[in-house]
Amino acid sequence: MLADIGKKVAECLPDSEVRVFCAGRELLRCLETEPCDILLLDIDMPDITGLEIAGSLAPGAGTRRPLLLFVTSHDELVYDSFQYHPFAFLRKSRLDQEIGAALTDCIQELQNREKHFYFRAEGKRVCLVQSDILYFEADGNYLKLFAKTGRYRFRSTIAAVENALTAWGFIRIHKGFLVNQAAVRLLGAERAELSDGTVLPIGQNYAKTAKEQLLRYMRT
């Protein structure tokens, strides 16, 4: 049953990384270092129940609380789960009919909460909250991404990322730099200083448009 659920989730969310755990304590150890966006919990787990795991994820227990989906064959337990504010409750007997719609709703909820940026670096899929990203720097056929949480390098072009993120406040200030407008602290004639102290050049061909957009944002 567990493998079947993992397979169904992967089919519904083909672009996501799906991991399956057979024991609750193993899951908890993983969540300490690898937070997730959506968490399906079987209430009937051998060493620790899904409800107990949900209790450990209460606000304040981590920096990002996942959307909780409880899976069980005991309908009467739905009332016990309410205190953990689940996003959905899936019945094993109707899993095929319910899981697709529930996961679609999860994705919509996550998108409404805050936009994320997904990419692959060093063979792993990485998901960053867009507001944590400071800027991108062109590096040949790759991009360097500088975020509050660290630095990454992945294969892409600055034009492709610009097209994807312009609508969300990322501004091209130079042929080699795309910056998050929310990260700009000081704006000079030929440079922009970011919240972490980084100073980036403003290219002549981008100066007029970039400065207009940045000043408009900084005045709001």
N, C-alpha and C positions, 0 to 999 in steps of 0.2 A: 504493500500500500504506500509506503514512504517513497519508494522509487517512482511509483506512478504519479504521486503528487509533484515530485520534482520535475518529472518529464512534462507534466501538464503546464507547470509554471514556465518552464523553458519554452514551450510551444507558444504560450500566450505572450511572453516577453522575450522574443528572440535576440534582442540587442542587449539584454541584461546578463549579468553574471549570477548564476543560480547555484547555491550550495545547499547540500542536504546533510543533516546531522541526525544520528541515531540516538544520541543521548543528550539530555538537557544540559548537563554540566559541561560537556564538550562545547556546546553552543555558547554558553556563557563565557567560557574562556576565550573563544574566538571574538565575541562581541567587545571584549575589553580593548582589543587592538584594531578590529575591523568592523566599524559600525555599518549598518545596512539601512536601506530605505524602507523595505517592506519585510515583515517578519510573519511567516505562517507558523503558528504554534499548535501542535496536537496536545490537547489537554491531557490525554492519557499517555504520558511518557514514563518510562520505567523508573528512573532515578530521581527525577524532579518534575513536577507537573508544569504544564504550560501556563497555568495561572500563577504559579510561584515564580516562573521566569518573568512573566509580565510584571509582577510586583517588584522585581529587582530593577525594572526599567522605568520606574516612576520618575517624574520630573526631578531633576537634580542628580539622578544616577548616571547621567551621561550627557555629552554635548549635543547629541542629536537622537531623539527618540523615534524609532521606526513606526510605521503604520502597522498595527497589530491585526492579524486575521486569525481567529481561532477556528481550528478544525476539530470536529468531534462527532462521535456517533450518539452522544447523550444530549438530546435536545434540552433536557431540564437544566443543564449546566450553563445555558446561555445567561441566566440571571446572575450566576456567580461571577461571570466574566464582565458584567457591566461596570464594576468598580475600577476596572483597568482601562476603560474607555476604548474598547476595540473598534476598529474601523469596519469590520465585518465579521460575521459568524457563519462558517461554512459547514454544512452537514455532509458527512462522508457519503451518505446514501444518495445525495444529489450533487456531488462534487462536480461531475462533468457539466451539469447545467448551470452551476452557480459560480465557478471559479473564474471563468472568462470575464464576466461582467464585473466581478469584484476587483480583479486586477486592473481592468480598464479604469475603474473609478479611482483606484489607488494612484495610477499614473497621473490622472487629471488633478487629483488633490495635491500631489507633489509639485506639479507644474504651477499650480495656483499659489502654493506656499512660497516658493522661491525657485528661480531658474537655476538649472545646473548645466555644467559643461562637461561633456564626456569625450574621452580620447584614450588611446592605447599608448603606453610607454613601457619599454622594456618587457614587452610581452604580456603586460597586465592591463586590464581595463580600469581607468581612473575616472572618478566622478568628483568634481569640485563644485561647490556653490559659487556662482558667478561673482557674488559680492566679495569673495575671498581672493579673487584674481586681481593682481596689480597691473601687469602688462605682459605683452608678448613681444618677443624679439626674433626677427628673421635670422635663420642660420642655415643658409644654403637650401637644401630640400627639406629642412627641418625647421621647427619652431622651438624656441625656448619659452617656457611659461614660468613666470615668477608670481607666486602666490603667498599669502600670509602663512600658509601651512608648509611651504617648501618650494623647490624648483624642479621642473620637469623638462624633458626634451622629447618631442614626438614628431613623426613625419607628417607634414602638412605645409600649406603655404599661408602667408599672412593675408593674402587676398581672400582665401577661402574662409578663414576664421573671421575676417572683417565682415564678409557678407552674412555670416551666421549671427554675429554679435552686435552689429551696428545698432539694431533696434533696441538693444538692451544697455546702451550707454557706453559702448566701447568706441573710441575715436582714433583714427589714423592720424598721428602727428608727424610721421616721418616714413620714408619708404621702408624702413626696417623696424618700426615700432607701432604697436597698437596698444592703447592705454585705456584702462578703466577710468572714466571721468570722475567717479566717486573717490578714486585714490589720489587725485591731484590736489596738492596742498597749496602750492605757490605756482603762479604762472608768470614767466618772464618773456622778454622779447624773443629769445632764441632757445629757451629751455623750459621744461616743466619739472617741478620738484614734487615727488610723491610722498605719501604719508610715512613711508619707511625711510625717507631721506635720499632715496635714489633720484638722481638727476638725469633726465632724458632730453635729447636734442629735439627741437622742433624744426622740421625740414621746410625749406623755403616754399616748395610746391604745395605744402599742406597747411602752412601757417595761417592763412586768412580763415579758412573754414574751421580748422581745429580751434583757433582762439575764440572765434565766435561761439562755437558750441560749448567750449569749456567755460567761458565767461557767463554764458546764459545759465549753465548749470550751477556755477558757483554763486550766482546772485539769487538763486531760488531758496 
